[in-house]
Amino acid sequence: MFCGKKNKEIVKSLNSIENLPEEWLEKNNKLLKYCDLRISYNKILAKAISEDTDEYASEFDMIGTEINKIQEELSK
């Protein structure tokens, strides 16, 4: 599942739907967090590649853990 700025705009627009069930709002908020994490992950990945370093490994792990957690929550 890839998430970018356009995806965030779509999810935000969904949140503006009147009488959207609370459960959907919660899932949408998780999707927004997921998008932010994916964007951060991709920025760090690009930086690591351009710098030819593994200096960001701990950040990758931390973000990856959060991404996995959100994916598990969304699959329930």
N, CA, C and O atoms as a GROMACS GRO file, in nm:
protein
  304
    1MET      N    1   0.085  -0.118   0.000
    1MET     CA    2   0.000   0.000   0.000
    1MET      C    3   0.089   0.124   0.000
    1MET      O    4   0.164   0.145   0.095
    2PHE      N    5   0.081   0.204  -0.104
    2PHE     CA    6   0.158   0.327  -0.111
    2PHE      C    7   0.068   0.444  -0.077
    2PHE      O    8  -0.052   0.443  -0.108
    3CYS      N    9   0.124   0.543  -0.015
    3CYS     CA   10   0.044   0.658   0.024
    3CYS      C   11   0.124   0.785  -0.001
    3CYS      O   12   0.240   0.795   0.038
    4GLY      N   13   0.062   0.881  -0.064
    4GLY     CA   14   0.127   1.007  -0.091
    4GLY      C   15   0.036   1.124  -0.057
    4GLY      O   16  -0.070   1.108   0.004
    5LYS      N   17   0.079   1.240  -0.098
    5LYS     CA   18   0.005   1.362  -0.067
    5LYS      C   19  -0.136   1.360  -0.126
    5LYS      O   20  -0.231   1.406  -0.062
    6LYS      N   21  -0.148   1.308  -0.247
    6LYS     CA   22  -0.281   1.303  -0.310
    6LYS      C   23  -0.375   1.212  -0.230
    6LYS      O   24  -0.492   1.244  -0.212
    7ASN      N   25  -0.321   1.101  -0.182
    7ASN     CA   26  -0.401   1.010  -0.100
    7ASN      C   27  -0.450   1.081   0.027
    7ASN      O   28  -0.565   1.062   0.069
    8LYS      N   29  -0.364   1.161   0.087
    8LYS     CA   30  -0.402   1.235   0.207
    8LYS      C   31  -0.517   1.330   0.177
    8LYS      O   32  -0.610   1.343   0.257
    9GLU      N   33  -0.510   1.397   0.063
    9GLU     CA   34  -0.618   1.489   0.025
    9GLU      C   35  -0.750   1.415   0.012
    9GLU      O   36  -0.854   1.464   0.055
   10ILE      N   37  -0.746   1.297  -0.048
   10ILE     CA   38  -0.867   1.217  -0.066
   10ILE      C   39  -0.926   1.178   0.069
   10ILE      O   40  -1.047   1.192   0.091
   11VAL      N   41  -0.842   1.129   0.159
   11VAL     CA   42  -0.890   1.088   0.292
   11VAL      C   43  -0.946   1.207   0.368
   11VAL      O   44  -1.050   1.196   0.433
   12LYS      N   45  -0.880   1.321   0.359
   12LYS     CA   46  -0.930   1.441   0.427
   12LYS      C   47  -1.067   1.481   0.372
   12LYS      O   48  -1.155   1.523   0.447
   13SER      N   49  -1.084   1.468   0.242
   13SER     CA   50  -1.214   1.503   0.184
   13SER      C   51  -1.322   1.406   0.231
   13SER      O   52  -1.437   1.446   0.249
   14LEU      N   53  -1.286   1.281   0.250
   14LEU     CA   54  -1.383   1.183   0.301
   14LEU      C   55  -1.427   1.219   0.442
   14LEU      O   56  -1.543   1.199   0.479
   15ASN      N   57  -1.334   1.273   0.521
   15ASN     CA   58  -1.368   1.311   0.659
   15ASN      C   59  -1.471   1.423   0.665
   15ASN      O   60  -1.534   1.443   0.768
   16SER      N   61  -1.487   1.496   0.556
   16SER     CA   62  -1.583   1.606   0.556
   16SER      C   63  -1.725   1.562   0.523
   16SER      O   64  -1.818   1.643   0.525
   17ILE      N   65  -1.743   1.434   0.493
   17ILE     CA   66  -1.877   1.383   0.464
   17ILE      C   67  -1.962   1.389   0.591
   17ILE      O   68  -1.920   1.344   0.698
   18GLU      N   69  -2.080   1.444   0.577
   18GLU     CA   70  -2.169   1.455   0.692
   18GLU      C   71  -2.214   1.319   0.742
   18GLU      O   72  -2.237   1.227   0.663
   19ASN      N   73  -2.225   1.307   0.872
   19ASN     CA   74  -2.274   1.186   0.939
   19ASN      C   75  -2.191   1.061   0.908
   19ASN      O   76  -2.243   0.950   0.907
   20LEU      N   77  -2.063   1.081   0.884
   20LEU     CA   78  -1.974   0.968   0.862
   20LEU      C   79  -1.960   0.893   0.994
   20LEU      O   80  -1.932   0.954   1.097
   21PRO      N   81  -1.980   0.763   0.993
   21PRO     CA   82  -1.970   0.687   1.118
   21PRO      C   83  -1.835   0.707   1.187
   21PRO      O   84  -1.732   0.720   1.121
   22GLU      N   85  -1.838   0.710   1.317
   22GLU     CA   86  -1.717   0.732   1.397
   22GLU      C   87  -1.608   0.630   1.363
   22GLU      O   88  -1.490   0.663   1.359
   23GLU      N   89  -1.649   0.507   1.339
   23GLU     CA   90  -1.553   0.402   1.304
   23GLU      C   91  -1.475   0.439   1.176
   23GLU      O   92  -1.355   0.416   1.168
   24TRP      N   93  -1.544   0.496   1.080
   24TRP     CA   94  -1.478   0.536   0.954
   24TRP      C   95  -1.385   0.654   0.977
   24TRP      O   96  -1.278   0.662   0.918
   25LEU      N   97  -1.428   0.747   1.062
   25LEU     CA   98  -1.342   0.861   1.095
   25LEU      C   99  -1.212   0.813   1.160
   25LEU      O  100  -1.104   0.863   1.130
   26GLU      N  101  -1.225   0.716   1.249
   26GLU     CA  102  -1.107   0.661   1.316
   26GLU      C  103  -1.015   0.593   1.215
   26GLU      O  104  -0.893   0.610   1.219
   27LYS      N  105  -1.073   0.516   1.125
   27LYS     CA  106  -0.992   0.449   1.021
   27LYS      C  107  -0.926   0.552   0.930
   27LYS      O  108  -0.809   0.538   0.893
   28ASN      N  109  -0.999   0.656   0.895
   28ASN     CA  110  -0.942   0.760   0.810
   28ASN      C  111  -0.826   0.830   0.880
   28ASN      O  112  -0.726   0.863   0.816
   29ASN      N  113  -0.839   0.853   1.009
   29ASN     CA  114  -0.730   0.915   1.084
   29ASN      C  115  -0.607   0.823   1.087
   29ASN      O  116  -0.494   0.871   1.080
   30LYS      N  117  -0.630   0.694   1.097
   30LYS     CA  118  -0.519   0.599   1.090
   30LYS      C  119  -0.456   0.601   0.951
   30LYS      O  120  -0.334   0.592   0.938
   31LEU      N  121  -0.538   0.612   0.848
   31LEU     CA  122  -0.486   0.621   0.712
   31LEU      C  123  -0.402   0.747   0.693
   31LEU      O  124  -0.299   0.744   0.626
   32LEU      N  125  -0.445   0.857   0.753
   32LEU     CA  126  -0.368   0.980   0.744
   32LEU      C  127  -0.231   0.964   0.812
   32LEU      O  128  -0.129   1.008   0.759
   33LYS      N  129  -0.231   0.900   0.927
   33LYS     CA  130  -0.105   0.876   0.997
   33LYS      C  131  -0.017   0.783   0.914
   33LYS      O  132   0.104   0.804   0.902
   34TYR      N  133  -0.078   0.680   0.855
   34TYR     CA  134  -0.007   0.588   0.768
   34TYR      C  135   0.059   0.663   0.652
   34TYR      O  136   0.175   0.641   0.619
   35CYS      N  137  -0.017   0.753   0.591
   35CYS     CA  138   0.036   0.831   0.479
   35CYS      C  139   0.156   0.915   0.524
   35CYS      O  140   0.258   0.920   0.455
   36ASP      N  141   0.143   0.980   0.638
   36ASP     CA  142   0.254   1.060   0.690
   36ASP      C  143   0.378   0.975   0.713
   36ASP      O  144   0.490   1.016   0.681
   37LEU      N  145   0.357   0.857   0.769
   37LEU     CA  146   0.471   0.767   0.794
   37LEU      C  147   0.535   0.722   0.664
   37LEU      O  148   0.657   0.718   0.653
   38ARG      N  149   0.453   0.687   0.565
   38ARG     CA  150   0.507   0.644   0.435
   38ARG      C  151   0.584   0.757   0.366
   38ARG      O  152   0.690   0.733   0.308
   39ILE      N  153   0.532   0.876   0.374
   39ILE     CA  154   0.600   0.991   0.315
   39ILE      C  155   0.734   1.011   0.384
   39ILE      O  156   0.836   1.032   0.318
   40SER      N  157   0.736   1.005   0.516
   40SER     CA  158   0.861   1.018   0.592
   40SER      C  159   0.959   0.908   0.556
   40SER      O  160   1.078   0.933   0.535
   41TYR      N  161   0.908   0.786   0.547
   41TYR     CA  162   0.992   0.672   0.514
   41TYR      C  163   1.058   0.692   0.378
   41TYR      O  164   1.178   0.668   0.362
   42ASN      N  165   0.979   0.735   0.280
   42ASN     CA  166   1.032   0.755   0.145
   42ASN      C  167   1.134   0.868   0.139
   42ASN      O  168   1.231   0.860   0.064
   43LYS      N  169   1.112   0.974   0.215
   43LYS     CA  170   1.208   1.085   0.220
   43LYS      C  171   1.340   1.038   0.279
   43LYS      O  172   1.448   1.072   0.229
   44ILE      N  173   1.332   0.962   0.387
   44ILE     CA  174   1.454   0.912   0.451
   44ILE      C  175   1.525   0.813   0.358
   44ILE      O  176   1.647   0.813   0.350
   45LEU      N  177   1.448   0.730   0.290
   45LEU     CA  178   1.506   0.634   0.196
   45LEU      C  179   1.581   0.708   0.085
   45LEU      O  180   1.694   0.671   0.052
   46ALA      N  181   1.520   0.810   0.029
   46ALA     CA  182   1.585   0.887  -0.077
   46ALA      C  183   1.714   0.952  -0.025
   46ALA      O  184   1.815   0.956  -0.094
   47LYS      N  185   1.707   1.003   0.098
   47LYS     CA  186   1.824   1.067   0.158
   47LYS      C  187   1.935   0.964   0.180
   47LYS      O  188   2.052   0.992   0.152
   48ALA      N  189   1.900   0.847   0.230
   48ALA     CA  190   1.999   0.741   0.255
   48ALA      C  191   2.064   0.697   0.124
   48ALA      O  192   2.185   0.673   0.119
   49ILE      N  193   1.984   0.686   0.020
   49ILE     CA  194   2.039   0.646  -0.110
   49ILE      C  195   2.131   0.754  -0.165
   49ILE      O  196   2.240   0.724  -0.214
   50SER      N  197   2.087   0.879  -0.158
   50SER     CA  198   2.169   0.987  -0.214
   50SER      C  199   2.299   1.006  -0.136
   50SER      O  200   2.400   1.047  -0.193
   51GLU      N  201   2.296   0.976  -0.006
   51GLU     CA  202   2.416   0.988   0.076
   51GLU      C  203   2.495   0.858   0.081
   51GLU      O  204   2.604   0.853   0.139
   52ASP      N  205   2.440   0.754   0.022
   52ASP     CA  206   2.503   0.621   0.021
   52ASP      C  207   2.546   0.581   0.163
   52ASP      O  208   2.663   0.553   0.190
   53THR      N  209   2.445   0.578   0.252
   53THR     CA  210   2.473   0.549   0.393
   53THR      C  211   2.364   0.460   0.453
   53THR      O  212   2.252   0.454   0.403
   54ASP      N  213   2.400   0.394   0.561
   54ASP     CA  214   2.301   0.318   0.638
   54ASP      C  215   2.277   0.386   0.772
   54ASP      O  216   2.227   0.326   0.867
   55GLU      N  217   2.313   0.512   0.777
   55GLU     CA  218   2.301   0.594   0.898
   55GLU      C  219   2.158   0.605   0.949
   55GLU      O  220   2.135   0.634   1.067
   56TYR      N  221   2.061   0.584   0.862
   56TYR     CA  222   1.921   0.604   0.896
   56TYR      C  223   1.848   0.474   0.930
   56TYR      O  224   1.725   0.472   0.937
   57ALA      N  225   1.923   0.368   0.952
   57ALA     CA  226   1.863   0.237   0.977
   57ALA      C  227   1.768   0.237   1.096
   57ALA      O  228   1.661   0.176   1.090
   58SER      N  229   1.805   0.305   1.203
   58SER     CA  230   1.718   0.306   1.321
   58SER      C  231   1.587   0.380   1.293
   58SER      O  232   1.482   0.343   1.344
   59GLU      N  233   1.594   0.486   1.210
   59GLU     CA  234   1.472   0.557   1.173
   59GLU      C  235   1.382   0.469   1.086
   59GLU      O  236   1.260   0.467   1.104
   60PHE      N  237   1.444   0.394   0.993
   60PHE     CA  238   1.367   0.301   0.910
   60PHE      C  239   1.295   0.200   0.998
   60PHE      O  240   1.176   0.172   0.977
   61ASP      N  241   1.366   0.146   1.095
   61ASP     CA  242   1.306   0.046   1.184
   61ASP      C  243   1.190   0.104   1.263
   61ASP      O  244   1.084   0.042   1.274
   62MET      N  245   1.210   0.223   1.318
   62MET     CA  246   1.106   0.287   1.398
   62MET      C  247   0.981   0.315   1.314
   62MET      O  248   0.870   0.284   1.355
   63ILE      N  249   1.001   0.373   1.196
   63ILE     CA  250   0.889   0.405   1.109
   63ILE      C  251   0.823   0.276   1.060
   63ILE      O  252   0.701   0.267   1.052
   64GLY      N  253   0.905   0.177   1.025
   64GLY     CA  254   0.851   0.048   0.979
   64GLY      C  255   0.764  -0.018   1.083
   64GLY      O  256   0.660  -0.075   1.050
   65THR      N  257   0.805  -0.010   1.209
   65THR     CA  258   0.726  -0.066   1.318
   65THR      C  259   0.591   0.004   1.328
   65THR      O  260   0.488  -0.062   1.344
   66GLU      N  261   0.591   0.136   1.318
   66GLU     CA  262   0.466   0.212   1.324
   66GLU      C  263   0.376   0.180   1.204
   66GLU      O  264   0.255   0.166   1.219
   67ILE      N  265   0.436   0.168   1.087
   67ILE     CA  266   0.359   0.135   0.967
   67ILE      C  267   0.293  -0.002   0.984
   67ILE      O  268   0.174  -0.018   0.955
   68ASN      N  269   0.369  -0.100   1.030
   68ASN     CA  270   0.314  -0.235   1.051
   68ASN      C  271   0.200  -0.234   1.152
   68ASN      O  272   0.100  -0.303   1.134
   69LYS      N  273   0.217  -0.155   1.258
   69LYS     CA  274   0.114  -0.146   1.361
   69LYS      C  275  -0.017  -0.092   1.302
   69LYS      O  276  -0.125  -0.145   1.328
   70ILE      N  277  -0.006   0.013   1.224
   70ILE     CA  278  -0.126   0.073   1.164
   70ILE      C  279  -0.189  -0.023   1.063
   70ILE      O  280  -0.312  -0.034   1.056
   71GLN      N  281  -0.106  -0.093   0.984
   71GLN     CA  282  -0.160  -0.189   0.889
   71GLN      C  283  -0.238  -0.300   0.961
   71GLN      O  284  -0.344  -0.342   0.914
   72GLU      N  285  -0.187  -0.345   1.073
   72GLU     CA  286  -0.257  -0.449   1.152
   72GLU      C  287  -0.389  -0.395   1.203
   72GLU      O  288  -0.491  -0.463   1.196
   73GLU      N  289  -0.388  -0.272   1.254
   73GLU     CA  290  -0.511  -0.212   1.307
   73GLU      C  291  -0.616  -0.195   1.196
   73GLU      O  292  -0.735  -0.216   1.218
   74LEU      N  293  -0.572  -0.157   1.079
   74LEU     CA  294  -0.665  -0.134   0.968
   74LEU      C  295  -0.721  -0.265   0.910
   74LEU      O  296  -0.829  -0.266   0.851
   75SER      N  297  -0.648  -0.372   0.929
   75SER     CA  298  -0.694  -0.500   0.873
   75SER      C  299  -0.795  -0.571   0.964
   75SER      O  300  -0.849  -0.675   0.926
   76LYS      N  301  -0.821  -0.516   1.082
   76LYS     CA  302  -0.916  -0.577   1.176
   76LYS      C  303  -1.058  -0.545   1.136
   76LYS      O  304  -1.152  -0.588   1.204
   0.00000   0.00000   0.00000
